[in-house]
Amino acid sequence: MTTTTPLTKKQPTFFHATTSMDGHRSLVKIGKIDENVLAHLASIPGAEVKITYTLEVTVPSGIPDNTLRTVNENAKSLKVDTHGFE
């Protein structure tokens, strides 16, 4: 009699997601993603979580000097990895 060993299914080991959001509702959406997606994955023993936050802001009329200074200072004090204006 021949017996066969069932093949074990290899489980996925990596999850990624990208989303766009309105700047006025971003905290609500981030909170929902955190609660409904990230929390489930982060609770797995050994899970390593990396979150990258990207901002893109366009101001057709130009960004005022006082805002440039404030944003630069705040980004530096918050230790934002990269930031800049064009």
C-alpha distances in whole Angstrom, upper triangle without the diagonal:
4,7,10,13,16,19,22,25,28,31,34,37,40,42,46,48,52,54,58,60,64,66,67,64,62,62,61,58,57,57,54,52,52,52,49,47,48,48,44,43,46,44,41,41,41,43,46,48,51,53,55,59,60,64,66,69,71,75,77,80,80,79,82,83,83,79,78,79,78,74,74,76,73,70,71,71,68,67,65,63,65,68,71,73,74
4,7,10,13,16,19,22,25,28,31,33,37,39,42,45,48,51,55,57,61,63,64,61,59,59,58,55,54,54,52,49,49,49,46,44,45,45,41,40,43,41,38,38,39,40,42,45,47,50,52,55,57,60,62,66,68,72,73,77,76,75,78,79,79,76,75,76,74,71,71,72,70,67,68,68,65,63,62,60,62,64,67,69,70
4,7,9,13,15,19,22,24,28,30,34,36,39,42,45,48,52,54,58,59,61,58,56,56,54,52,51,50,48,46,46,45,43,41,41,41,38,37,39,38,34,34,35,36,39,41,44,46,49,52,54,57,59,63,65,69,71,74,73,72,75,76,76,72,72,73,71,68,68,69,66,64,65,65,61,60,59,57,59,61,64,67,67
4,6,9,12,15,18,21,24,27,30,32,36,38,42,44,48,51,54,56,58,55,52,52,51,48,47,47,45,43,43,42,40,38,38,39,35,34,36,35,32,32,32,33,36,38,41,43,45,49,50,54,56,59,62,65,67,70,70,69,72,73,73,69,68,69,68,64,64,66,63,60,61,62,58,57,55,53,55,58,61,63,64
4,6,9,12,15,18,21,23,27,29,33,36,39,42,46,48,52,53,55,52,49,49,48,45,44,44,42,40,40,39,37,35,35,35,32,30,33,32,28,28,29,30,32,35,37,40,42,45,47,51,53,56,59,62,64,68,67,66,69,70,69,66,65,66,65,61,61,62,60,57,58,58,55,53,52,50,52,55,58,60,61
4,6,9,12,15,19,21,24,26,30,32,36,39,42,45,48,50,52,48,46,46,45,42,41,41,39,36,37,36,34,31,32,32,29,28,30,29,26,26,27,28,30,32,35,37,40,43,45,48,50,53,56,59,61,65,64,63,66,67,67,63,62,64,62,58,59,60,57,54,56,56,53,51,50,48,50,52,55,57,58
4,6,9,12,16,18,21,23,27,29,33,36,39,42,46,47,49,46,44,44,43,40,39,39,37,34,34,34,32,29,30,30,27,25,28,27,24,25,25,25,28,30,32,34,37,40,41,45,47,50,53,56,58,62,61,60,63,64,64,60,59,60,59,55,56,57,54,51,53,53,50,48,47,45,46,49,52,54,55
4,6,9,13,15,18,20,24,27,30,33,37,39,43,44,46,43,41,41,40,37,36,36,34,31,31,31,28,26,27,27,23,22,24,24,20,21,21,22,24,26,29,31,34,37,39,42,44,47,50,54,56,59,58,57,60,61,61,57,56,57,56,52,53,54,51,48,49,50,46,45,43,42,43,46,49,51,52
4,6,9,12,15,17,21,23,27,29,33,36,39,41,43,40,37,37,37,34,32,33,31,28,28,28,26,23,24,24,21,19,22,22,19,20,20,20,22,24,26,28,31,33,35,39,41,44,47,50,52,56,55,54,57,58,57,54,53,54,53,49,50,51,48,45,47,47,44,42,41,39,41,43,46,48,49
4,7,9,12,14,18,21,24,27,31,34,37,39,41,38,35,35,35,32,30,31,29,26,26,27,24,21,22,23,19,17,20,20,17,18,17,17,19,21,23,25,27,31,32,36,38,41,44,48,50,53,52,51,54,55,55,51,50,51,50,46,46,48,45,42,43,44,41,39,37,36,37,40,43,45,46
4,6,9,11,15,18,22,24,28,30,34,36,37,34,32,32,31,28,27,27,25,22,22,23,21,18,18,19,16,14,16,17,13,15,15,14,16,18,20,22,25,28,30,33,35,39,41,45,47,50,49,48,51,52,52,48,47,49,47,43,44,45,42,39,41,41,38,36,35,33,35,37,40,43,44
4,6,8,11,14,18,21,25,27,31,32,34,32,29,29,29,25,24,25,23,20,20,21,19,15,16,17,15,12,15,16,13,15,14,12,14,15,17,19,21,24,26,29,32,35,38,41,43,47,46,44,47,48,48,45,44,45,43,40,40,41,39,36,37,38,35,33,31,30,31,34,37,39,40
4,7,10,14,18,21,24,27,30,31,34,31,28,28,28,25,23,24,23,19,19,20,19,15,14,16,14,11,13,14,11,12,11,9,11,12,14,17,19,22,24,28,30,34,37,40,43,46,44,43,46,46,46,43,42,43,41,38,38,39,36,33,35,35,32,30,29,27,29,31,34,37,38
4,7,10,14,17,21,23,27,28,30,28,25,25,25,22,20,21,20,17,17,19,17,13,12,15,13,10,12,14,12,14,12,10,10,10,11,13,15,19,21,24,26,30,33,36,39,42,40,39,42,43,43,39,38,39,38,34,34,36,33,30,32,32,29,27,26,24,25,28,31,33,35
4,7,11,14,17,20,23,25,27,24,21,22,22,18,17,18,17,13,14,16,14,10,10,13,12,9,11,14,13,15,14,11,11,10,11,12,14,16,18,22,24,27,30,34,36,39,38,37,40,41,40,37,36,37,36,32,33,34,31,29,30,31,27,26,24,23,24,26,29,32,33
4,7,10,14,17,20,21,24,22,19,19,20,16,15,17,16,12,13,16,14,11,10,14,14,11,13,16,15,18,17,13,12,10,10,10,11,13,15,18,20,24,26,30,32,35,34,33,36,37,37,34,33,34,33,29,30,31,29,26,28,29,25,24,22,21,22,23,26,28,29
4,7,10,13,17,18,21,18,15,17,17,13,12,15,14,10,12,14,13,10,10,14,14,12,14,17,18,20,19,16,15,12,11,10,11,12,13,16,18,21,24,27,29,33,32,31,34,35,35,31,31,33,31,27,28,30,27,25,27,28,25,24,21,20,21,22,25,26,27
4,7,10,14,15,18,16,13,15,16,12,11,15,14,11,13,16,15,12,13,16,17,16,17,20,21,24,23,19,17,14,13,10,10,10,10,13,14,17,20,23,26,29,28,27,31,32,32,28,28,30,28,25,26,28,25,23,25,27,23,23,20,19,19,20,22,23,24
4,7,10,12,15,13,11,13,13,10,10,13,12,10,13,15,14,13,14,17,18,17,19,22,23,26,25,21,20,17,15,12,11,11,10,12,13,16,18,21,24,27,26,26,29,31,31,27,27,29,27,24,25,28,25,23,26,27,23,24,20,20,20,20,22,23,24
4,7,9,12,11,9,12,13,10,10,14,14,12,15,17,17,16,17,20,21,21,22,25,26,29,28,25,23,20,18,14,13,11,10,10,10,13,15,18,20,23,23,22,26,28,28,24,24,27,25,22,24,26,23,21,25,26,23,23,20,20,19,19,20,21,21
4,6,8,7,6,9,10,7,9,12,12,12,14,17,16,16,17,20,22,22,22,25,27,30,30,26,25,21,19,16,14,12,11,10,11,12,14,17,19,22,22,21,24,27,26,22,23,26,24,21,23,25,22,21,24,25,22,23,20,21,20,19,21,21,22
4,5,6,6,10,10,9,11,14,14,14,17,19,19,19,20,23,25,25,25,28,30,33,33,29,28,24,22,18,17,14,13,11,11,11,13,15,17,20,20,19,22,25,24,20,22,24,22,19,22,24,22,21,24,25,22,24,21,22,21,20,21,20,21
4,6,5,8,10,10,11,14,15,15,17,19,20,20,20,23,25,25,25,28,31,33,33,29,27,24,21,18,16,12,11,9,10,9,12,13,16,18,18,17,19,22,21,17,18,21,19,16,19,21,18,17,21,22,19,21,18,20,19,17,18,18,20
4,6,8,9,10,12,13,15,16,18,19,20,21,22,23,26,27,27,29,32,34,34,31,29,26,24,20,19,15,15,13,13,12,14,15,18,19,20,18,20,23,22,18,20,22,20,18,21,22,19,19,23,23,21,23,21,23,22,20,21,21,23
4,6,6,7,9,10,11,13,14,16,17,18,19,20,23,24,24,26,29,32,32,28,27,23,22,19,18,15,15,14,15,15,17,18,21,23,23,22,24,26,25,21,23,25,22,20,23,24,21,21,25,24,22,24,21,24,23,22,23,23,25
4,5,5,6,8,10,10,12,14,15,16,16,18,20,21,21,24,26,29,29,25,24,20,18,15,14,11,12,11,13,13,16,18,21,23,23,21,23,25,24,21,22,24,21,18,21,22,19,18,22,22,19,21,18,20,20,19,21,21,23
4,5,5,6,9,10,10,12,14,15,15,16,19,20,19,22,24,27,27,24,23,19,18,15,15,12,13,13,16,16,19,21,24,26,25,23,25,27,25,22,23,24,21,19,22,22,19,18,22,21,18,20,18,20,21,20,22,23,26
4,6,5,6,9,10,11,12,14,14,15,18,19,19,21,24,27,28,24,24,20,20,17,17,15,16,16,18,19,22,23,26,28,28,26,28,30,28,25,26,28,25,22,25,26,22,22,25,25,21,24,22,24,24,24,26,27,29
4,5,5,6,9,10,10,11,12,14,16,17,18,20,23,26,26,22,22,18,18,15,15,13,14,15,17,18,21,23,26,28,28,26,29,31,29,26,27,29,26,23,26,27,23,22,26,25,22,24,21,23,23,23,25,26,28
4,5,5,6,9,10,10,10,12,15,15,15,18,20,23,23,20,19,15,14,11,12,10,12,13,16,18,21,23,26,29,28,26,28,30,29,25,26,27,24,22,24,25,21,20,23,23,19,20,18,20,21,21,23,25,27
4,5,5,6,8,10,10,10,13,15,14,16,19,22,23,20,19,16,16,13,15,13,16,17,20,21,24,26,29,31,31,29,31,32,31,27,28,29,26,24,26,26,23,22,25,24,20,22,20,22,24,24,26,28,30
4,5,5,6,8,9,10,12,14,15,16,19,22,23,20,20,17,17,15,16,15,18,19,21,23,26,28,31,33,33,31,33,35,33,30,31,32,29,27,29,30,26,25,28,27,24,25,23,25,26,26,29,30,32
4,6,5,5,6,8,10,11,12,14,17,20,20,17,17,14,14,12,13,13,15,17,20,22,25,28,30,33,32,31,33,35,34,30,30,32,29,26,28,29,26,24,27,27,23,24,22,23,24,24,27,29,31
4,6,6,5,6,9,10,10,12,14,17,18,15,15,11,12,11,13,13,16,18,21,23,26,29,32,34,33,31,34,35,33,30,30,31,29,26,28,28,25,23,26,25,21,22,21,22,23,24,27,29,31
4,6,6,5,8,10,10,11,14,17,19,16,17,14,16,14,17,17,20,21,24,26,29,32,35,37,36,34,37,38,36,33,34,35,32,29,31,31,28,26,29,28,24,26,24,25,27,28,31,33,35
4,6,6,7,9,11,12,14,18,19,16,17,15,16,15,18,18,21,22,25,27,30,33,35,38,37,36,38,40,38,35,35,37,34,31,33,34,30,29,31,31,27,28,26,27,29,29,32,34,36
4,6,6,7,9,10,12,16,17,13,14,12,13,13,15,16,19,21,24,26,29,32,35,38,37,35,38,39,38,35,35,36,34,31,32,33,29,28,30,30,26,26,25,25,26,28,31,32,34
4,5,5,6,8,10,13,14,11,11,8,10,10,13,14,17,20,23,26,29,32,35,37,36,34,37,38,37,33,33,34,32,29,30,30,27,25,27,27,23,23,22,22,24,26,29,31,33
4,6,5,6,9,12,13,11,12,10,13,13,16,17,21,23,26,29,32,35,38,40,39,37,39,40,39,35,35,36,33,31,32,32,29,27,29,28,25,25,24,25,27,28,32,34,36
4,6,5,7,11,13,10,12,11,14,15,18,20,23,25,28,31,34,37,40,43,42,40,42,43,42,38,39,39,37,34,35,36,32,30,32,32,28,28,27,27,29,31,34,36,38
4,5,6,9,10,7,9,8,11,13,16,18,21,24,27,30,33,36,39,42,41,39,41,42,41,38,38,38,36,33,34,34,31,29,31,30,27,27,25,25,27,29,33,35,37
4,5,8,8,6,7,7,10,12,15,17,21,24,27,30,33,36,39,42,40,38,40,41,40,36,36,37,34,31,32,32,29,27,29,28,24,24,23,23,26,28,31,34,36
4,6,9,7,10,10,14,15,19,21,25,27,31,33,37,40,43,45,44,42,44,44,43,39,39,40,37,35,35,35,32,30,32,31,27,27,27,27,29,32,35,38,40
4,6,6,9,11,14,16,20,22,26,29,32,35,38,41,45,47,46,43,46,46,45,42,41,42,40,37,37,37,34,32,34,33,29,29,28,28,30,33,36,39,41
4,6,9,11,15,18,21,24,28,31,34,37,41,44,47,49,47,45,47,48,46,43,43,43,41,38,38,38,35,33,34,33,30,29,29,28,31,34,37,40,43
4,6,10,13,16,20,23,26,29,33,36,39,42,45,48,46,44,46,46,45,42,41,41,39,36,36,36,34,31,32,31,28,27,27,26,29,32,35,38,40
4,6,10,13,16,19,23,26,29,32,36,39,42,44,43,40,43,43,42,39,38,39,37,34,34,34,31,29,30,29,26,25,24,23,26,29,32,35,37
4,7,10,13,17,20,23,26,30,33,36,39,42,40,38,40,40,39,36,35,35,34,31,30,31,28,26,26,26,23,22,21,20,22,25,29,32,34
4,7,10,13,16,20,23,26,30,33,36,38,36,34,37,37,36,33,32,32,30,27,27,28,25,23,24,24,20,19,18,17,20,23,26,29,31
4,7,10,13,17,20,23,26,30,33,35,33,31,33,33,33,30,29,29,28,24,24,25,22,20,21,21,18,16,15,14,16,19,22,25,27
4,6,10,13,16,20,23,26,29,32,30,28,30,31,30,26,26,27,25,21,22,23,20,17,19,19,16,15,13,13,15,17,20,23,25
4,6,10,13,16,20,23,26,28,26,25,27,28,27,24,23,24,22,19,19,21,18,15,17,18,15,14,11,10,11,13,17,19,21
4,7,10,13,17,20,23,25,23,21,24,25,24,21,20,21,19,16,17,18,16,13,15,17,13,13,10,10,11,12,15,17,19
4,7,10,13,17,20,22,20,19,22,22,22,19,18,20,19,15,16,18,16,13,16,17,14,14,10,11,10,10,12,14,16
4,6,10,13,16,18,17,15,18,19,19,16,15,17,16,12,14,16,14,12,15,17,14,15,11,12,11,9,11,12,14
4,7,10,13,15,14,13,17,18,19,15,14,17,17,13,15,18,16,14,17,19,17,18,14,15,12,10,10,10,11
4,7,10,12,11,10,13,16,16,13,12,16,15,12,14,17,16,14,18,20,18,19,16,17,14,12,11,10,11
4,6,9,8,9,13,15,17,13,13,17,17,14,16,19,18,17,20,23,21,22,19,20,17,14,12,10,10
4,6,5,6,10,13,14,12,12,16,16,14,16,19,19,18,21,23,23,24,21,22,19,16,14,11,11
4,6,8,11,15,17,15,15,18,19,17,19,22,22,22,25,27,26,27,24,25,22,19,16,13,12
4,7,9,12,15,13,14,17,18,17,19,22,22,22,25,27,27,28,25,27,24,20,17,14,13
4,6,9,12,10,10,14,15,14,15,18,19,19,21,24,24,25,22,24,21,17,14,10,10
4,7,8,7,7,10,11,10,12,15,15,16,18,20,20,22,19,21,18,15,12,9,10
4,6,5,6,9,10,11,12,14,15,16,18,20,21,22,21,23,20,17,14,12,13
4,5,5,6,9,10,11,12,14,15,17,18,20,21,20,22,20,16,14,11,13
4,5,5,6,9,10,11,12,14,16,17,18,20,19,22,20,16,15,13,16
4,5,5,6,8,10,10,12,14,15,16,18,17,19,17,14,13,11,14
4,6,5,6,9,10,11,12,14,15,16,15,17,15,11,9,8,11
4,6,5,6,9,10,11,12,14,15,15,17,16,12,11,11,14
4,6,5,6,8,10,11,12,14,14,17,16,13,12,13,16
4,5,5,6,8,10,10,12,11,14,12,9,9,10,14
4,6,5,6,9,10,11,10,12,11,8,8,9,13
4,6,5,6,9,10,10,13,13,11,11,13,17
4,5,5,6,8,9,12,12,11,12,14,18
4,6,5,6,5,9,9,7,9,12,16
4,5,5,6,9,9,9,11,14,17
4,5,8,11,12,12,14,17,21
4,6,9,11,11,14,17,21
4,6,9,10,13,16,20
4,6,7,10,14,17
4,7,11,14,17
4,7,11,13
4,7,10
4,7
4
